[in-house]
Amino acid sequence: MAMTVTQYKEVFRKFLKDHEALNRLLNFQEENKDDMLEIYLEMALGFLNAVPPFIVIFGASDFPIPSLLIHQATIEALISNSVLSARNDLTYNNGGITVKAQDAQRYTDILNLLMRRADIEIHALAQLKVSMNVNAGWGHSSSPYLRLHYQLTLYPNSIL
């Protein structure tokens, strides 16, 4: 199923569940604007295109594992949002009452889960790229050892 960047942004926002109506603690505002979602998607695509072997550069419309692109973009978004939270993290204590303005660690558990999932999908992407590389060999690859078996008798486990 080929998707455009616009379709990926819509799916990405749905996966993040980043909708105004659901963000009560953010004064009913989206945490990530559309331009940021596009940046995260581009960052994910750039990272995933760097997975070896380097045989093809995928775009959003021909990326073979859409869930991997969404998961990697989510990782990029959560890291970026964690940077902002860490910058604004403040714990205030007065008379035994503690108030925490931001929680810099709030995405840590989900980030770990997503990274484990993305690692599995990245392995699948690497295997797919290896398969594409082998298939691009057009059915054969030459080797100087191809006819060695027929030319002389080999005794690989003997010194004689």
Residue, then its C-alpha position, 0 to 999 in steps of 0.5 A: m500500500a503506497m502512501t503519500v507524505t500527507q497520508y503518512k502524517e494523518v496515520f502518524r497523528k492517529f498513531l500518536k493520538d495527538h488530537e486537541a480533544l485528547n490533550r487535556l493537560l496541554n490545554f486541548q492543543e496538539e503537542n506536534k504541529d503538522d510541520m513537525l510531524e513532517i520533519y519527524l517522518e523525514m528524519a525517520l526516512g533518512f535514518l532508515n535509508a542509511v540501513p545497509p546494504f545501500i542498494v536503494i533509496f526509499g521515499a515515503s510512497d514506496f517504503p516497504i514497511p509502513s509501520l516501521l516508518i511510523h514507529q521510527a518517526t514516533i521515536e523521533a517525535l518522542i525524543s524531541n518532545s522529551v528534550l523540550s520536557a527536560r528543558n522545562d523540568l522543574t520540581y518545587n518543594n515547599g513545606g513538604i508539598t512537592v510540585k513537578a512542572q514537567d516530567a522529563q522522563r514521561y516518555t522513557d518507557i514508551l521509547n524503550l518499547l518502541m525502540r525494541r519494536a523498531d529494532i525487529e522491523i529494522h532487521a526485517l528491512a535489512q533482510l529485505k534489502v539483502s534479498m533485493n540485492v541478491n535478486a538484482g544479481w539476475g540469477h547468477s554470480s560468477s566465481p573462480y571456484l565454480r568448476l573446481h570440483y569437476q577439474l580435480t579431486l579434492y581431499p579437503n580433510s587430508i594433507l596428502 
